Amino acid sequence: MPGLTVDFCGEVYALAADDVFTIGREADLIVDDDNPYLHRQLVELRAIEGFWWISNIGSRLSVTVSGEVGTLQSVVGPGSRVPVVLPEMAVTFTAGETTYEVQILSEAPAFDVARPVPEVDGAMTLGAVDLTPSQFRLILALAEGTLRRAGSGVSELPSNARAAARLGWPLTTFNRKLDNVCDKFSRAGVKGLRGGPGKLATNRRARLVEYAVAAKIVRIEHLELLDDSEAVQP
């Protein structure tokens, strides 16, 4: 069976078919040994019946698995798993205010991905979700650290107050718009933005950033909009 390669901040591991590999605070790959919000072991990679599987072996945190061009995305809850079927997949998870991304590369993937033609106008629409310019900039402010990080690694998720200050908005305006954006994506079927009927999830900022970056709604070339003095204000 073909092997698997794991890459985190240039730290590369080559896995053979009989390996079982864990990721966490005290694991084969230690992404952060000083974050008390991170499970000792959160992700497990294991070959079963001809496929490599990404399993969430934690008890609280969810894991987002996405395809290399943002065309595949799955939220893997505790006790769940997904197969590695593409040449490159990203495993993203947030513990506290810190987001981690680990790259997974398959030697012989079951599928390949047709790469889409890049949009030239920076469209702000994905499926049924239409974003106003101010809503788009809100997502950019939250995702700035993740977008500026090149490849796998660690990024800090800004607080609402920091993101509001980055945009030059009052905190109350930011919070209201964040609620509206999360509600839009939740109605469109994005999981993890609501904690229950009529209730927003406490970690919705992290989930929103994970989804928006993986789905290529916001990209690094959009970040110049954050410094655009002519940008539309709320």
BAFI-3210 file (N, C-alpha, C; in Angstrom, 3 decimals, decimal comma, padded with zeros to 6 digits):
// residues 234
n [1|2|3|4|5|6|7|8|9|10|11|12|13|14|15|16|17|18|19|20|21|22|23|24|25|26|27|28|29|30|31|32|33|34|35|36|37|38|39|40|41|42|43|44|45|46|47|48|49|50|51|52|53|54|55|56|57|58|59|60|61|62|63|64|65|66|67|68|69|70|71|72|73|74|75|76|77|78|79|80|81|82|83|84|85|86|87|88|89|90|91|92|93|94|95|96|97|98|99|100|101|102|103|104|105|106|107|108|109|110|111|112|113|114|115|116|117|118|119|120|121|122|123|124|125|126|127|128|129|130|131|132|133|134|135|136|137|138|139|140|141|142|143|144|145|146|147|148|149|150|151|152|153|154|155|156|157|158|159|160|161|162|163|164|165|166|167|168|169|170|171|172|173|174|175|176|177|178|179|180|181|182|183|184|185|186|187|188|189|190|191|192|193|194|195|196|197|198|199|200|201|202|203|204|205|206|207|208|209|210|211|212|213|214|215|216|217|218|219|220|221|222|223|224|225|226|227|228|229|230|231|232|233|234]
n.u [000,840|000,517|002,490|002,259|002,675|003,393|003,318|004,375|005,008|007,403|008,466|008,778|007,204|007,409|005,163|004,641|002,658|001,986|002,112|000,910|-000,085|-000,042|-001,377|-001,027|-000,850|000,762|002,106|002,905|003,427|004,018|002,306|002,028|003,131|002,342|-000,221|-003,014|-005,599|-005,548|-005,942|-004,157|-003,775|-005,183|-005,653|-005,539|-003,713|-004,142|-003,800|-006,343|-007,895|-007,012|-007,125|-005,871|-006,787|-008,118|-008,624|-010,596|-009,663|-010,111|-012,008|-013,481|-012,833|-013,360|-012,287|-011,180|-011,097|-009,755|-009,684|-007,015|-007,518|-009,652|-012,044|-013,132|-014,442|-014,647|-016,092|-014,857|-015,977|-015,492|-014,624|-015,165|-014,227|-012,424|-011,568|-008,330|-008,262|-007,354|-004,587|-003,353|-004,151|-005,508|-005,348|-007,036|-007,347|-008,629|-007,606|-008,401|-007,362|-005,784|-004,920|-004,174|-002,530|-002,023|-000,375|-001,252|-000,003|-000,545|000,813|-000,388|-003,217|-006,800|-008,402|-008,235|-008,067|-009,855|-008,660|-010,047|-010,811|-009,285|-011,035|-011,393|-012,360|-012,497|-014,797|-017,522|-019,202|-020,454|-022,015|-025,172|-024,634|-024,374|-022,239|-021,987|-019,850|-018,801|-019,234|-017,590|-015,076|-015,015|-014,693|-012,179|-010,632|-010,712|-009,480|-006,947|-004,396|-004,224|-004,261|-001,908|-000,020|002,193|001,624|001,643|001,214|001,070|-001,358|-002,674|-005,892|-007,649|-009,110|-012,540|-012,489|-009,937|-010,126|-012,208|-011,007|-009,013|-010,505|-011,536|-013,984|-016,749|-016,989|-019,510|-020,773|-019,182|-019,692|-022,430|-022,454|-020,882|-022,555|-024,580|-023,217|-022,414|-024,919|-025,865|-024,128|-024,629|-027,333|-026,925|-025,877|-023,383|-021,595|-021,159|-021,380|-023,452|-024,622|-026,888|-030,521|-031,350|-029,105|-025,855|-022,712|-020,006|-017,411|-017,516|-016,084|-013,608|-014,441|-015,680|-013,493|-011,890|-013,591|-013,970|-011,360|-010,540|-012,448|-011,744|-012,966|-011,964|-008,815|-005,216|-004,596|-006,722|-006,285|-005,408|-007,625|-008,229|-006,689|-007,631|-008,480|-010,644|-012,549|-015,835|-017,648|-019,266]
n.v [-001,199|002,268|004,911|007,687|011,177|013,537|016,936|019,560|022,786|022,502|020,317|017,050|013,914|010,573|008,080|004,605|001,759|000,223|001,928|003,817|006,966|009,821|013,082|016,014|017,374|015,774|013,634|011,720|013,679|016,676|019,459|021,616|021,956|023,428|024,334|024,316|023,869|022,138|018,772|015,947|013,906|014,330|013,887|011,003|009,048|006,336|003,294|001,454|-001,270|-000,730|002,048|005,193|006,742|009,634|010,278|011,619|011,553|012,861|014,397|016,734|018,789|019,763|018,771|020,061|018,905|019,466|019,738|020,227|022,447|023,660|022,442|020,328|019,631|018,699|018,425|016,910|015,330|014,436|011,032|010,404|009,795|010,329|009,338|009,520|010,793|012,439|014,055|016,054|017,122|019,195|019,368|020,945|022,574|024,158|025,301|026,836|030,091|029,571|028,405|025,499|024,003|021,150|019,519|016,901|014,490|012,281|009,382|007,847|008,765|008,187|009,790|012,639|016,220|018,564|021,651|024,788|027,675|030,678|033,383|036,652|038,923|038,834|037,676|037,669|035,633|032,449|029,693|029,794|031,900|035,240|037,922|041,099|043,957|044,872|042,656|040,808|041,983|041,728|038,935|038,729|040,182|038,513|036,274|037,040|036,414|033,655|033,583|034,950|033,212|030,949|027,914|024,924|025,203|027,455|029,746|032,736|033,398|036,350|038,332|039,441|042,164|042,965|042,417|044,129|046,594|046,499|046,914|049,359|049,652|050,046|047,856|046,787|046,943|045,199|042,733|042,410|042,173|039,899|037,964|038,053|037,192|034,577|033,463|033,555|031,730|029,453|028,957|028,260|025,785|025,338|023,743|023,909|026,556|027,152|026,512|025,226|025,164|028,345|029,415|030,676|029,143|028,902|028,803|029,947|031,847|030,631|028,407|029,715|031,008|028,770|027,545|029,598|030,060|027,500|027,028|028,918|031,385|033,705|034,997|035,358|037,498|039,162|040,606|043,212|044,759|045,255|047,417|049,433|052,628|053,627|051,762|050,358|051,332|050,027]
n.w [000,000|-000,808|000,663|003,032|003,448|005,930|006,682|008,636|009,189|007,742|008,966|008,301|007,900|006,890|006,256|006,551|005,435|007,674|009,792|012,592|013,244|015,279|016,128|018,036|021,364|022,947|021,187|018,176|016,257|017,547|017,706|019,336|022,469|024,575|024,801|026,590|025,772|023,705|022,685|024,010|022,185|019,143|016,385|014,354|012,065|009,999|008,179|006,716|005,285|002,624|002,397|003,568|006,603|008,175|011,406|014,045|017,212|019,491|022,217|022,331|020,442|017,020|013,721|010,678|007,414|004,305|000,693|-001,722|-003,381|-002,300|-002,960|-001,661|001,485|004,853|008,032|010,770|013,448|016,980|017,292|014,667|011,173|008,055|004,709|003,098|000,048|-001,935|-003,707|-002,132|001,087|003,635|007,124|009,565|012,693|015,639|018,772|021,671|021,102|018,964|015,754|013,900|011,129|009,232|006,630|004,433|002,291|-000,348|-001,863|-003,841|-004,657|-004,517|-006,066|-008,300|-008,681|-010,552|-011,462|-010,748|-012,823|-011,992|-010,423|-011,694|-010,604|-007,881|-006,677|-004,352|-003,708|-002,882|-003,914|-002,500|-000,865|-000,435|000,058|001,574|000,892|003,398|005,058|003,813|004,285|007,039|007,380|006,188|008,043|010,276|009,212|008,509|009,728|009,239|006,434|005,818|006,712|005,304|003,804|005,859|009,455|012,301|013,439|014,895|016,079|015,821|018,458|018,813|019,441|018,557|015,789|015,120|015,640|013,710|011,447|011,965|013,171|015,487|018,325|018,863|016,379|014,873|016,213|015,726|012,931|012,626|013,744|011,805|009,494|010,211|010,528|007,879|006,532|008,015|007,398|004,781|005,007|006,176|008,628|012,223|012,981|014,558|017,816|018,560|018,307|017,289|018,498|018,568|017,913|020,248|019,284|016,793|015,290|014,719|013,210|011,073|009,868|009,175|007,291|005,333|004,398|003,489|001,505|-000,289|-000,306|000,803|-000,042|-000,172|-001,851|-001,504|000,795|000,661|000,659|003,296|004,007|002,510|002,224|000,996|001,195|001,623|004,435|007,417]
ca.u [000,000|001,321|002,696|001,656|003,626|002,810|004,190|003,958|006,066|008,644|008,801|008,168|007,181|007,003|004,478|004,452|001,299|001,712|002,294|-000,208|000,555|-000,942|-001,076|-001,617|000,049|001,707|001,805|004,032|003,663|003,627|002,132|002,136|003,125|002,082|-001,593|-003,843|-006,878|-005,323|-005,899|-002,852|-003,827|-006,434|-005,794|-004,804|-003,611|-003,990|-004,225|-007,326|-008,569|-006,605|-007,190|-005,444|-007,914|-007,886|-009,612|-010,607|-009,678|-010,305|-013,319|-014,201|-012,535|-013,612|-011,170|-011,621|-010,253|-010,110|-008,899|-005,937|-007,977|-010,865|-013,249|-013,627|-014,281|-015,419|-015,882|-014,750|-016,194|-014,884|-015,079|-015,440|-013,036|-012,601|-010,424|-007,443|-008,565|-006,799|-003,123|-002,980|-005,273|-005,113|-006,048|-007,026|-008,107|-008,415|-007,658|-008,302|-007,301|-004,724|-005,301|-003,066|-002,780|-001,075|-000,559|-001,178|000,247|-000,692|001,611|-001,264|-004,583|-007,886|-008,980|-007,511|-008,969|-009,785|-008,433|-010,937|-010,230|-009,377|-011,901|-010,589|-012,965|-012,607|-016,223|-017,812|-020,352|-020,218|-023,312|-026,298|-024,219|-023,920|-021,661|-021,805|-018,430|-018,375|-019,193|-016,392|-013,922|-015,038|-014,062|-010,763|-009,972|-010,560|-008,643|-005,690|-003,241|-004,204|-003,911|-000,499|000,816|002,448|001,645|001,206|001,776|000,246|-001,779|-003,509|-007,195|-007,814|-010,335|-013,486|-012,047|-008,801|-010,598|-012,986|-010,048|-008,344|-011,423|-011,950|-015,407|-017,109|-017,108|-020,920|-021,040|-018,514|-020,408|-023,699|-022,186|-020,414|-023,762|-025,281|-022,433|-022,521|-026,283|-025,948|-023,447|-025,336|-028,522|-026,460|-025,461|-022,060|-021,734|-020,282|-021,589|-024,537|-024,506|-028,205|-031,587|-031,346|-027,957|-024,595|-021,650|-019,002|-016,186|-017,936|-015,052|-012,628|-015,064|-015,888|-012,200|-011,512|-014,408|-013,736|-010,032|-010,509|-013,318|-011,168|-013,792|-010,971|-007,474|-004,207|-004,636|-007,812|-005,950|-005,213|-008,888|-008,232|-006,001|-008,195|-009,171|-011,885|-013,458|-017,151|-017,751|-020,550]
ca.v [000,000|003,494|005,609|008,997|012,155|014,560|018,110|020,625|023,806|021,966|019,080|016,070|012,516|009,615|006,974|003,340|001,233|-000,355|002,947|004,551|008,254|010,702|014,516|016,677|018,022|014,724|012,698|011,538|015,042|017,634|020,760|022,634|021,267|024,425|024,819|023,421|023,610|021,131|017,394|015,286|013,272|014,758|013,284|009,760|008,592|004,881|002,613|000,400|-001,824|-000,113|003,507|005,931|007,423|010,711|010,070|012,524|010,719|013,742|014,324|018,002|019,625|019,255|018,863|020,324|018,305|020,107|019,408|021,162|023,665|024,137|021,859|019,288|020,010|017,882|018,656|015,595|015,448|013,381|009,683|010,238|009,713|010,474|008,748|010,374|010,389|013,424|014,146|016,906|017,484|019,969|019,072|022,190|022,533|025,325|025,044|028,166|031,125|029,191|027,486|024,683|023,350|020,099|019,061|015,459|014,209|010,865|008,939|007,280|009,085|007,552|010,776|013,869|017,361|019,518|022,960|025,786|028,889|031,727|034,512|037,858|040,078|038,641|037,529|037,465|034,739|031,012|029,044|030,652|032,894|036,525|038,746|042,517|044,308|044,942|041,281|040,202|042,521|041,124|037,613|038,971|040,599|037,330|035,269|037,637|035,652|032,364|033,803|035,369|032,045|030,195|026,469|024,424|025,953|027,935|031,140|033,199|033,930|037,599|038,526|040,337|043,544|043,219|042,447|045,359|047,694|046,398|047,459|050,694|049,596|049,805|046,433|046,367|046,755|043,962|041,583|042,263|041,685|038,518|037,146|037,975|036,372|033,185|033,032|033,322|030,490|028,354|028,659|027,650|024,413|025,228|023,218|024,395|027,968|027,251|025,547|024,623|025,973|029,761|029,734|030,667|028,367|029,741|028,801|030,219|032,579|029,665|027,611|030,597|031,196|027,505|027,317|030,621|029,870|026,229|027,147|029,972|032,587|034,761|034,577|036,318|038,695|040,028|041,291|044,647|045,441|045,672|048,707|050,343|053,730|053,928|050,625|050,680|051,167|049,451]
ca.w [000,000|-000,871|001,919|003,243|003,962|006,797|006,697|009,543|009,316|007,203|009,670|007,401|008,339|005,863|006,922|005,843|005,558|008,989|010,826|013,186|013,514|016,010|016,107|019,193|022,328|023,321|020,095|017,255|015,804|018,585|017,062|020,378|023,769|025,611|024,657|027,417|025,113|022,673|023,175|023,916|020,855|018,517|015,062|014,107|010,675|010,024|006,952|006,959|004,115|001,366|002,453|004,740|007,230|009,135|012,469|015,191|018,413|020,631|022,858|022,281|019,280|015,675|012,788|009,307|006,389|003,039|-000,483|-002,009|-004,034|-001,673|-003,542|-000,764|002,879|005,768|009,452|011,393|014,885|017,801|016,999|013,231|010,336|006,620|004,000|002,307|-001,326|-002,855|-003,622|-001,005|001,941|004,808|008,370|010,319|013,946|016,487|020,209|022,241|020,071|018,029|014,686|013,392|009,851|008,891|005,257|004,195|000,876|-000,669|-003,005|-004,880|-004,240|-005,265|-006,969|-008,557|-008,647|-011,653|-010,868|-011,321|-013,385|-010,968|-010,692|-011,887|-009,958|-006,445|-006,384|-002,942|-003,649|-002,968|-003,863|-002,158|000,124|-000,967|001,113|001,314|001,044|004,805|005,569|003,232|005,016|008,377|007,275|005,934|009,279|011,119|008,543|008,050|010,176|008,547|005,031|005,708|006,982|004,080|004,005|007,164|010,559|013,406|013,333|015,998|015,708|016,564|019,214|018,158|019,641|017,664|014,412|014,961|015,566|012,404|010,453|012,351|013,504|016,890|018,634|018,741|014,943|014,469|016,766|015,015|011,582|012,749|013,910|010,522|008,564|010,641|010,242|006,441|006,171|008,673|006,581|003,536|005,271|006,774|009,980|013,273|013,272|015,521|018,895|018,809|017,730|017,631|019,348|017,838|018,553|020,894|018,480|015,416|014,555|014,213|012,157|009,924|009,200|008,556|006,099|004,315|003,802|002,753|000,335|-001,125|-000,336|000,991|-000,454|000,269|-002,683|-001,050|002,044|000,432|000,952|004,690|004,135|001,515|002,900|000,267|001,350|002,154|005,880|007,807]
c.u [000,879|001,410|002,019|002,736|002,875|003,802|003,595|005,127|007,412|009,150|008,051|008,314|006,688|006,424|004,378|003,090|000,982|001,897|000,949|000,398|-000,443|-000,426|-001,754|-000,567|001,110|001,481|003,053|004,428|003,121|003,525|002,270|002,049|002,768|000,669|-002,522|-005,193|-006,772|-005,257|-004,469|-002,729|-005,196|-006,689|-004,962|-004,856|-003,299|-004,499|-005,144|-007,965|-008,281|-006,672|-006,485|-006,648|-007,417|-008,985|-009,465|-010,743|-009,764|-011,710|-014,124|-014,036|-012,947|-012,380|-011,750|-010,609|-010,689|-009,171|-007,961|-006,394|-009,322|-012,142|-013,837|-013,414|-015,187|-015,067|-015,952|-014,867|-015,517|-015,495|-015,355|-014,137|-013,412|-011,393|-009,592|-007,601|-007,980|-005,280|-002,643|-004,239|-004,727|-005,985|-005,905|-007,851|-007,704|-008,582|-007,422|-008,344|-006,269|-005,227|-004,057|-003,467|-001,647|-001,393|-000,358|-001,013|000,230|000,110|000,745|-002,715|-005,625|-008,472|-007,986|-008,544|-008,761|-009,676|-009,327|-010,176|-010,367|-010,314|-011,053|-011,144|-013,101|-014,041|-016,443|-018,990|-019,888|-021,570|-024,397|-025,917|-023,680|-023,451|-021,614|-020,314|-017,969|-018,329|-017,946|-015,143|-013,877|-014,361|-012,562|-010,021|-009,754|-009,541|-007,258|-004,469|-003,099|-003,772|-002,443|000,460|000,977|002,514|001,151|001,822|000,731|-000,125|-002,703|-004,803|-007,427|-009,114|-011,281|-013,022|-010,891|-009,232|-011,404|-012,061|-009,319|-009,194|-011,831|-013,430|-015,591|-017,303|-018,550|-021,297|-020,430|-019,292|-021,721|-023,479|-021,666|-021,601|-024,477|-024,557|-022,551|-023,912|-026,457|-025,340|-024,121|-026,577|-028,141|-025,906|-024,080|-022,224|-020,794|-020,431|-022,725|-024,399|-025,800|-029,260|-031,541|-030,147|-026,666|-023,537|-020,586|-017,719|-016,476|-016,881|-014,043|-013,210|-015,290|-014,593|-011,768|-012,280|-014,054|-012,388|-009,996|-011,336|-012,854|-012,102|-012,913|-009,604|-006,494|-004,233|-005,763|-007,407|-005,727|-006,492|-008,964|-007,617|-006,516|-009,010|-010,482|-012,911|-014,773|-017,175|-019,134|-021,630]
c.v [001,255|004,188|006,971|009,916|013,220|015,705|019,161|021,575|023,298|020,726|017,950|014,658|011,655|008,383|005,769|002,769|000,688|000,649|003,461|005,840|009,192|012,141|015,159|017,321|017,060|013,569|012,504|012,878|015,977|019,002|021,901|021,926|022,196|025,009|023,897|023,099|022,503|019,744|016,849|014,568|013,600|014,042|012,012|009,441|007,110|004,309|001,449|000,007|-001,033|001,397|004,015|006,698|008,497|010,608|011,138|011,666|011,574|013,599|015,604|018,738|018,955|019,506|019,108|019,725|018,877|019,672|020,533|022,435|024,121|023,538|020,751|019,766|019,159|018,269|017,308|015,771|014,338|012,017|009,409|010,204|009,933|009,865|009,810|009,946|011,340|013,504|014,967|017,249|018,232|019,570|020,303|022,036|023,731|024,922|026,367|029,194|030,800|028,158|026,791|024,063|022,375|019,625|017,557|015,231|012,704|010,509|008,444|007,528|008,397|008,492|011,893|014,984|018,213|020,913|024,003|026,962|029,999|032,841|035,767|039,041|039,910|038,506|037,174|036,529|033,295|030,334|030,049|031,766|034,131|037,387|040,202|042,828|044,352|043,552|040,564|040,668|041,984|039,763|037,770|039,343|039,416|036,350|035,791|036,813|034,322|032,536|034,198|034,235|031,245|028,707|026,075|025,272|026,390|029,382|031,479|033,764|035,211|037,621|039,422|041,789|043,893|043,321|043,711|046,562|047,696|047,027|048,896|050,781|049,588|048,307|045,951|046,127|045,448|042,746|041,343|041,678|040,245|037,572|036,968|037,078|034,889|032,630|032,727|031,978|029,283|027,960|027,989|026,246|024,243|024,833|023,916|025,855|028,201|026,154|024,826|025,517|027,414|030,222|029,620|029,890|029,298|029,822|029,153|030,985|031,617|028,864|028,441|030,787|029,907|027,288|028,312|030,455|028,600|026,309|028,243|031,166|033,813|034,186|035,694|037,596|039,646|040,912|042,789|045,443|045,911|047,046|049,747|051,419|054,087|052,812|051,061|050,394|050,627|050,521]
c.w [000,000|000,481|001,939|003,808|004,759|006,899|007,626|009,736|008,812|007,906|008,971|007,961|007,185|006,553|006,005|006,206|006,946|010,132|011,331|013,734|014,174|015,987|017,319|020,059|022,840|022,357|019,249|016,631|016,876|017,923|018,067|021,725|024,916|025,517|025,436|026,789|024,057|023,304|023,098|022,579|020,267|017,203|014,987|012,625|010,701|008,696|007,309|005,632|002,838|001,317|003,705|005,271|008,173|010,179|013,546|016,442|019,680|021,190|022,729|020,968|017,985|014,816|011,394|008,343|005,050|001,934|-000,847|-002,682|-003,492|-002,214|-002,686|000,659|003,740|007,192|010,150|012,906|015,650|017,494|015,539|012,440|008,878|005,926|003,300|000,852|-002,367|-002,706|-002,433|-000,227|003,149|005,985|009,254|011,587|014,792|017,945|020,915|021,130|018,990|017,032|014,141|012,059|009,540|007,477|005,161|002,702|000,644|-001,911|-004,151|-004,489|-005,111|-006,307|-007,217|-008,614|-009,880|-011,054|-011,532|-011,905|-012,353|-011,387|-010,774|-011,112|-008,447|-005,999|-004,928|-002,759|-003,710|-002,826|-003,556|-001,200|-000,575|000,185|000,679|001,447|002,500|005,439|005,056|003,983|006,437|008,362|007,032|007,220|010,215|010,539|008,183|008,461|009,471|007,101|004,872|006,032|005,693|004,406|005,375|008,265|011,551|013,148|014,487|015,449|016,495|017,354|018,422|018,266|018,704|016,212|014,145|014,823|014,222|011,310|010,758|012,688|015,022|017,122|018,483|017,289|014,464|014,944|016,033|013,625|011,605|012,920|012,579|009,522|008,932|010,349|008,760|006,062|006,814|007,875|005,266|003,752|005,863|008,240|010,956|013,623|014,247|016,565|019,185|018,205|018,222|018,437|018,546|018,614|019,133|020,073|017,028|014,625|013,936|013,061|010,900|009,148|008,496|007,255|004,991|003,634|002,962|001,473|-000,621|-001,278|-000,128|000,655|-000,130|-000,563|-002,299|000,128|001,865|000,705|002,402|004,889|003,151|002,220|002,224|000,435|001,998|003,661|006,240|007,997]
res [m|p|g|l|t|v|d|f|c|g|e|v|y|a|l|a|a|d|d|v|f|t|i|g|r|e|a|d|l|i|v|d|d|d|n|p|y|l|h|r|q|l|v|e|l|r|a|i|e|g|f|w|w|i|s|n|i|g|s|r|l|s|v|t|v|s|g|e|v|g|t|l|q|s|v|v|g|p|g|s|r|v|p|v|v|l|p|e|m|a|v|t|f|t|a|g|e|t|t|y|e|v|q|i|l|s|e|a|p|a|f|d|v|a|r|p|v|p|e|v|d|g|a|m|t|l|g|a|v|d|l|t|p|s|q|f|r|l|i|l|a|l|a|e|g|t|l|r|r|a|g|s|g|v|s|e|l|p|s|n|a|r|a|a|a|r|l|g|w|p|l|t|t|f|n|r|k|l|d|n|v|c|d|k|f|s|r|a|g|v|k|g|l|r|g|g|p|g|k|l|a|t|n|r|r|a|r|l|v|e|y|a|v|a|a|k|i|v|r|i|e|h|l|e|l|l|d|d|s|e|a|v|q|p]
***
